[in-house]
């Protein structure tokens, strides 16, 4: 952190003030002020550069003299949902079809609909699946180009997410129609199974997510996180309680999560945001992250880059979380006493002690004092709370509050 002092200038109404800035903060924000417009739906790195698909197009992150900022990708000014980096180019699923941004071409047109998800399987890198407004399409790589391979018969739902499990089955989350499972997706007669409310799923949207080698399902209603349960000859979905111990009691507030290459699970859950670290006993230990100090409430997408940051897309921009610098934001921190004044506003202490080894003393007539204090947290200071306790005067701590000053009157003479 650095402090600087500003003096009054002919064009400034300031007499004298202090300003501050944080160096190497764990959270960086990108929004319309840095060139990124719209709600961020997808994030992908392609050939060393970061791209974001938003409700207003596709943007790339570039370095400039004034700092990093996003630039709109030429020719794409429509709603885009999904990005996938391939050797043949960066693919973008948007309103109207699938684009290859490297070639600046619409390679798979879709009249009046959206490509919500672009997914490539692990087992066959020449095959793509496209989650559509109505249905599931396939693309096959032939002669170095992605070509239409037809739609999967029977799928009519709005497919918003696709995950392949260890058995090669495709799981699809939908907008409002539960979960779809496709077995033998490349066979002449794939097997399609639908799961809905009757199987324990909620009525809202459901996203499929990969977690610890299995597929889990995230919803905006009900218990939030679900997993498949098989037993007694029946198949259904039950609450996935893996992270319940880390969330506020009585609520499961996860709005998105992502697993990195080390098996760490980064969780966006408002004030309970954190990272679940895999432990030797097969469970997790939890470390709060700086995301809980942000104004983030709804994460549209979370991406953990290999060896790098976590990106969180939201309604009005993008958050970059430095995984190395993201410290526990709930632990007790140093609080600085910035100023001590008397009842008539006489300044007794200005935040600086020339002799740290010397205890300051004041006459007893100053028995009404006001303390101003602050914590060196500058990312979202409005979310910092304080409590006070004056030894020898108070019996207990005050309640937590955003107030940054406290007045004490009728103080005794002390010792």
Secondary structure as GFF3:
##gff-version 3
##sequence-region A 1 415
A	DSSP	beta_strand	2	7	.	.	.	ID=ss1
A	DSSP	beta_strand	16	21	.	.	.	ID=ss2
A	DSSP	beta_strand	27	30	.	.	.	ID=ss3
A	DSSP	three_ten_helix	32	34	.	.	.	ID=ss4
A	DSSP	beta_strand	40	46	.	.	.	ID=ss5
A	DSSP	beta_strand	49	54	.	.	.	ID=ss6
A	DSSP	beta_strand	57	62	.	.	.	ID=ss7
A	DSSP	beta_strand	69	72	.	.	.	ID=ss8
A	DSSP	beta_strand	80	86	.	.	.	ID=ss9
A	DSSP	beta_strand	89	100	.	.	.	ID=ss10
A	DSSP	beta_strand	105	120	.	.	.	ID=ss11
A	DSSP	beta_strand	127	132	.	.	.	ID=ss12
A	DSSP	beta_strand	135	142	.	.	.	ID=ss13
A	DSSP	beta_strand	145	151	.	.	.	ID=ss14
A	DSSP	beta_strand	159	164	.	.	.	ID=ss15
A	DSSP	beta_strand	170	174	.	.	.	ID=ss16
A	DSSP	beta_strand	179	183	.	.	.	ID=ss17
A	DSSP	beta_strand	191	195	.	.	.	ID=ss18
A	DSSP	three_ten_helix	197	199	.	.	.	ID=ss19
A	DSSP	beta_strand	206	211	.	.	.	ID=ss20
A	DSSP	beta_strand	214	219	.	.	.	ID=ss21
A	DSSP	beta_strand	225	231	.	.	.	ID=ss22
A	DSSP	beta_strand	234	239	.	.	.	ID=ss23
A	DSSP	three_ten_helix	244	246	.	.	.	ID=ss24
A	DSSP	beta_strand	256	259	.	.	.	ID=ss25
A	DSSP	beta_strand	265	268	.	.	.	ID=ss26
A	DSSP	three_ten_helix	270	272	.	.	.	ID=ss27
A	DSSP	beta_strand	274	278	.	.	.	ID=ss28
A	DSSP	beta_strand	284	288	.	.	.	ID=ss29
A	DSSP	three_ten_helix	290	293	.	.	.	ID=ss30
A	DSSP	beta_strand	301	304	.	.	.	ID=ss31
A	DSSP	beta_strand	310	314	.	.	.	ID=ss32
A	DSSP	beta_strand	317	321	.	.	.	ID=ss33
A	DSSP	beta_strand	335	342	.	.	.	ID=ss34
A	DSSP	beta_strand	347	349	.	.	.	ID=ss35
A	DSSP	beta_strand	369	375	.	.	.	ID=ss36
A	DSSP	three_ten_helix	381	383	.	.	.	ID=ss37
A	DSSP	beta_strand	405	408	.	.	.	ID=ss38
###
